[in-house]
Amino acid sequence: MANHVFGVDVGGTTVKLGLFDINGNVLDKWEIPTRTEENGKKILPDIAASIEAKIAEKNLTKEDIAGVGPRRRLSLRILHPVLTYCLCCLPAELC
């Protein structure tokens, strides 16, 4: 059953990530560097790799994950329109 979500906040120097239960309780938080070289080409792959590593670390499966979404939909859309498309699969009230 999908009962976990990831939140992602892309900043200029770090990407902050969080793992939450579906009630919004923080289960874990961490950050990775925002690699902006090559016009940010590595940002999405880095986020995906970090989330996959956390899924493995917490002994979760992909079926346990309800979605991945940005911390603030509007600010992420301004930073990078593709990120909003790729990451915004949470209900609007959670973004």
C-alpha positions in Angstrom: 0.0 0.0 0.0 1.3 3.5 -0.9 1.7 5.2 2.4 4.9 7.3 2.0 5.7 10.4 0.1 8.9 12.3 -0.7 9.2 16.1 -0.7 11.8 17.9 -2.7 13.0 21.5 -2.4 15.5 22.4 -5.1 17.8 25.3 -4.1 20.8 26.9 -5.7 23.3 25.0 -3.6 21.4 22.1 -2.1 18.4 19.9 -2.8 16.6 19.2 0.5 14.6 16.0 0.6 12.2 14.6 3.1 10.4 11.3 3.6 6.9 11.6 5.0 4.0 9.4 5.9 0.7 10.1 4.1 -0.4 12.1 7.2 2.5 14.6 6.7 4.7 13.3 9.5 8.4 13.7 8.8 10.1 10.3 8.9 13.5 11.5 7.6 15.2 14.5 6.0 18.5 15.0 4.2 20.1 17.0 1.5 22.3 16.6 -1.6 24.3 19.2 -3.5 22.6 20.9 -6.4 24.9 20.2 -9.3 24.3 23.1 -11.6 27.0 22.4 -14.2 25.8 21.6 -17.7 22.7 23.7 -17.2 21.6 21.5 -14.3 21.5 18.4 -16.4 22.4 16.2 -13.4 19.8 17.6 -10.9 17.0 15.2 -11.8 19.1 12.1 -12.0 20.7 13.0 -8.6 17.3 13.5 -7.0 16.1 10.1 -8.4 19.2 8.3 -7.2 18.9 9.8 -3.8 15.2 8.8 -3.5 16.0 5.3 -4.7 18.8 5.0 -2.1 16.5 6.1 0.6 13.8 3.6 -0.4 16.5 0.9 -0.1 17.8 2.2 3.2 14.3 2.2 4.7 13.5 -1.2 3.3 10.6 0.2 1.3 9.4 -0.8 -2.1 8.3 1.5 -4.9 4.8 0.3 -4.2 5.1 1.9 -0.7 5.5 5.3 -2.3 2.4 7.4 -3.1 4.4 10.2 -4.8 7.2 12.7 -5.0 6.5 16.4 -5.0 8.0 19.8 -4.6 7.9 21.7 -1.3 6.4 24.8 -3.1 4.8 24.2 -6.5 5.1 27.9 -7.6 8.8 28.4 -6.7 9.8 25.1 -8.4 7.9 26.0 -11.5 9.8 29.3 -11.6 13.2 27.5 -11.1 12.6 24.8 -13.7 9.4 24.0 -15.5 10.4 20.3 -16.1 10.9 19.7 -12.4 7.2 20.6 -11.8 6.1 18.2 -14.5 8.3 15.4 -13.2 7.8 15.8 -9.5 4.4 17.3 -8.9 2.2 14.2 -8.5 1.0 15.0 -5.0 -2.4 16.6 -4.4 -2.2 20.4 -4.6 -2.8 20.9 -0.9 0.3 19.0 -0.1 2.6 20.9 -2.5 
